[in-house]
Amino acid sequence: MYFYYCCSAGGFNKSHICSARRHHKAGDLEARIWDAVSKILKDPVRLRAGLDHMIEQERRKEHGDPATETDWWLGQLSEAGRKRIRYQEMAAEGLIDFGELRTRLSALEETCNTAERKLHALRHRTERLERLERDRDSLLESYAGLVPEAIDALVSEERHQVYRMIGMKAYLTADGSFELSGDVMNFSNLEISSA
């Protein structure tokens, strides 16, 4: 039994979408991709630099210190709660009418919804960064110390775990060459033969 990669657009039946006319043997293609990735794993200095770069890129996505930003948004929620009580007291004392109260409470609700969305996004970014750091440490601990023969002997499931940890994606072109991209480093700098 042989396995092949082919264009997901259909290739033969959808030439207006994809010009790919041949299928590519999965075994050959996967071996070439693993060869490129294993070069990184076999170079601990390059691997650490790539992983550190990936984490630094993730940190740059943030608009500042997540703890400070979290405190600010929590303060916005707290202030909205205090304002809600004051507005209700003002309405009870007849200082504002119920239409104005509804308008003010609606604005506060919008502020609370925004703050909760921002806090959720901050939690998600913080968790992703922590996961990246754990993956970096795990990857370095697991693979950086291995001898080259042990890296070459990794089974398919272990290879896919490495691909996920480094955020690797492979893009196959119509001529059978491929481009690798990922969080760890610019894979295009590797010398990859299209065999």
N, C-alpha and C positions, 0 to 999 in steps of 0.2 A: 504494500500500500504506500502510495506517495502523496505528499501534501504539498500544495502550492499556494502562493500568495497571488491574488489577482486584484484588479481595481474594483472597489466597492460600487462604482457607478455602473459596472456591467461590461465595460470595454467593448466587446464585440457588437453588442446591440445598441450602444449609446455613444457612437463615435463623436457626436456633437458635444458630449460632456467630457470624454476621456479618450485620448489617442492611444492608450496602451493596447497592444495587440498580442502580447505574450504573457504567460503566467511564469512565475519564478518559483523554483524549487525551495520549499521552506527550509529544508536542512542546510542547503548551501547558503542561503541568505542569513539564517540565524547564526551560522558559524562565522560569517564575515562580520556581523554586528557584534557578536560576543568577542571576537578578536579585537575589535576597536575598543570596546568597553574594558576588556581585561587588561589592555595596555595601561589604562588609568589605575586599575586596582593594583597592578604590579609596581606602580611608582607611588610609594606612600607620600612623598613630598607633594607631588602633583594632586593626589587624591585629597589630602588635607587642605591644600590651597583652594581646590575646587569646591569642597564642602564649606569651607569658611566663607568663600565668595558667595555661595548660594544663600547662606544664612545672613550675610551682610546685605544682600539684595533684598531679602525679605524684611529686614529691619528698616531699610530705606523707604519701603512702601508706607511705613507708618508716619504719621504727621507729627510725631514727637514721642515723648515718653508715655507708654501706655498707662502707667500708674497715675501720672499727672492728669492725663486725658480722662481716665476713668473717674478720678476724684471730681473733676470739673463737671462731668455729666451727672454724677450722683448728686452734686450740689444743685444742678439745675432741677433735678427731680424733687429734691427737698424743698427748694424755693417755690416750685410750682404747688406743692402741697400746702405750704404756708399761705401762698396767695389765694388758693382755693378757699381756705377757711376765712381769710379776711374778706373776700368778695361775698361769701355767703353771709357773713356778719353784717356787711354793708347793706345787703339786700334785706336782711331781717330788720334792720333799723330804718329802712326806707330811704337810705342815702342813694341807692341806685335801683332802677326798676328791673323787673325780671327779664326783659329783653336784653338789657345791657349785661345782666348777670350771665345769661346764656352765651352772649358773644364773648365775654371774658373767659368763661369756663371752656368754651370751644377752643380758644387760642391756647389756653393752658393744656388742654388735652393734646393738641398738636405738638406742643413743646415736649410733653411727656412721651408721646409716641416717637418723636425724633430722638430723644435721649435714650429710650429703650433700644431703638434700632442701632444707635451708635455704640451703646454698651455691648450689645450682642456682637457687633462687628469687631469690637476691641477684644472681647473674649475669644472669638474665632481666630483673630490674628495672633493673639498671645499663645493659644493652644497650638496653632500651626508652627510658630517659631519654636516652641518647646519640643514639638514632635520632630522638627528638623534637627534640632540639637541632639535629641536622643538618637535619631537615625544616624547622624554624623558619628557620634560616639560609638554606636553599635557597629556601623560599617567599618570604622577605623579599627575597632577592637577585633572584629571578626575577620577582616580581609587584609588589612595592611600588614599584618605580621605573617601571613601565609606565604609559603614558598610558591614560586610561579606554577609549579606542577599542581599544587593543591587548588589554585585558582582555576586552572584549566580543567580540573576534574569536577567542578561544581555541576550539579545536576540542573535540569531545566527549571524546577521550582525555585531553587536557590538563585539562579540567574535572574528569574523574573522578580524575585524579591529585591535584588540589587537594582534592577531597572526602576522599580517603584521608588526605592529609597533615593535614587539620584534624579528622579523625575524625568527619565529618558523617554523620548519618543523617536521612532524611526519613520522616515518618509521615503518611500520607494518611488523612483522616477520610472518613466516608461522604458528607458534603456537598461534598467536593472541596477543602476547605481543608487545610492541612498544617501540621505542626510540624517545625521543624528542631532537632536537638540535635547536640552535638558537643563535642569537647575544647577548642576554641578559646575559645568564649564562649557565653553564653546567647543562642541565636538567637531565642528567643521575644520578645526586646526589639525586634526589627526589625519595621517595619511591612510586613506581607505581605498583599497583597490576594488574595482568593480568586477573583477574576475569574470 
